[in-house]
Every structure is written in C-alpha cells, then in structure tokens.
Amino acid sequence: QVQVVESGGGLVQAGGSLRLSCAASGSTSSINILGWYRQVSGNEREFVAHITRGGSTTHANSLKGRFTISRDNAKSTWYLQMNSLKPEDTAVYYCKARTIVGIDVWGQGTQVTVSS
C-alpha cells in the first residue's frame, strides 16, 4: 500500500513563494502518477499538476509559469514549487498518488493562504 503526506503549506504574502512537499511511503514503486490538486471550501477539487512515472509533467494551463511540479526519486518525495502567489491561490492543497493498478491515494492536505 501507498501513503502520502503533504507538508509545506502556510501563510505567505502575495508575490511570494512556497514549496509544498508530498512524501510517499509504503509501496512507492507502484506509483504511476503523482498529482497535486487544490480545493477552496465549497468548490470542487481542482487539478494543479501531475508527473508520471516516466517523468512527464502536466500543469494546469492557468498555472503554467508560476507552479512547477518535480520529484526526488531517492527521497520518494514530490514537490510543488509555487511562485508569484496570488490571493486566489489560497486553498487546501492535496497530493494524490495513482498506482499502476489505478488506485488513488490522497493525502490529508496542507493549507496555503496568500494574503493581499
């Protein structure tokens, strides 16, 4: 089984940066895609970015140029670098691991708050 835990959220001023981390444990070799999503209370969860087993990345069009997903295979950790943050980026950010058999495993989320 796979477990994922996010960290790195917090309060930042508009224009600032944060790097979120998603640490995976368990059967990490079974992870096929690792993605980041975000959710504002009352809204649906929104796709932010993902990275495949082979290293291909996809970012939400609206976030390209500001957000970047990356990984450190040796640490079984994935990152979301967020630059030029805006108040509308305020949300709970979740990582999701999809295994090679299609099982989705979500983390508990980390709050990001961007003040104006």
C-alpha positions in Angstrom: 0.0 0.0 0.0 1.0 3.6 -0.5 0.6 6.5 1.9 1.3 10.2 1.0 1.7 13.1 3.4 1.8 16.8 2.3 3.8 19.5 4.1 5.0 23.0 3.4 1.8 25.0 3.5 1.5 28.2 5.3 0.8 31.9 5.1 2.6 34.0 2.5 2.2 37.5 1.1 1.1 38.0 -2.5 4.1 37.7 -4.8 5.8 35.3 -2.5 6.7 31.7 -3.0 6.1 28.4 -1.2 7.3 24.8 -1.9 5.0 22.0 -1.0 6.2 18.5 -0.4 4.5 15.2 -0.8 6.3 12.4 0.9 5.3 8.9 -0.1 5.8 5.7 1.8 4.9 2.1 1.5 4.9 0.6 -2.0 6.2 3.7 -3.7 7.4 1.7 -6.7 3.8 1.1 -7.5 3.1 4.9 -8.0 2.4 5.6 -11.6 1.3 9.3 -11.5 1.7 11.8 -8.6 -0.5 14.8 -8.8 -1.3 18.0 -7.0 -4.8 19.3 -6.6 -6.3 22.2 -4.6 -9.7 22.9 -3.2 -11.3 26.1 -1.9 -14.1 25.4 0.6 -17.4 24.9 -1.2 -15.8 24.3 -4.5 -14.7 21.2 -6.4 -11.2 20.0 -6.2 -9.1 21.5 -9.0 -6.2 19.9 -10.9 -2.9 21.7 -10.4 -0.2 19.5 -11.9 1.0 15.9 -12.2 4.1 14.0 -13.0 4.2 10.5 -14.4 6.4 7.5 -13.6 8.5 8.4 -16.7 8.9 12.0 -15.6 6.5 13.7 -17.9 4.7 16.7 -16.4 1.4 18.4 -17.0 0.4 21.7 -15.4 -3.0 23.4 -15.4 -2.9 26.0 -18.1 -3.9 28.8 -15.7 -0.9 28.0 -13.5 1.8 27.4 -16.1 4.8 29.6 -15.5 4.1 30.0 -11.8 3.7 26.5 -10.5 6.2 23.6 -11.2 5.9 20.0 -10.1 9.1 18.0 -9.6 10.3 14.9 -7.7 13.2 13.4 -5.9 13.1 9.7 -6.5 15.7 8.9 -3.9 13.6 10.5 -1.3 10.2 9.3 -2.7 9.2 12.9 -2.4 7.3 15.1 -4.9 7.3 18.9 -4.8 5.1 21.8 -6.0 7.1 25.0 -6.3 4.7 27.9 -6.3 5.9 31.4 -7.3 4.3 34.8 -7.7 1.5 33.6 -5.4 -1.9 35.4 -5.6 -4.7 35.6 -3.0 -6.8 33.4 -5.3 -4.2 30.6 -4.9 -5.4 30.3 -1.3 -6.7 26.7 -0.9 -6.1 23.4 0.7 -3.5 21.6 -1.5 -3.6 17.8 -1.8 -1.3 15.3 -3.4 -2.7 12.2 -4.9 -0.8 9.1 -5.9 -2.3 6.9 -8.6 -0.9 3.4 -8.6 -0.1 1.3 -11.6 -3.4 -0.6 -11.0 -5.4 2.6 -10.9 -5.9 3.0 -7.1 -5.9 6.7 -5.9 -4.4 7.6 -2.6 -4.9 11.1 -1.2 -3.0 12.9 1.4 -4.7 14.9 4.2 -4.0 18.3 2.5 -2.0 21.3 3.5 -3.4 24.8 3.8 -1.9 27.6 1.7 -3.1 31.1 2.5 -1.9 34.1 0.4 -2.5 37.5 1.9 -3.0 40.6 -0.2 
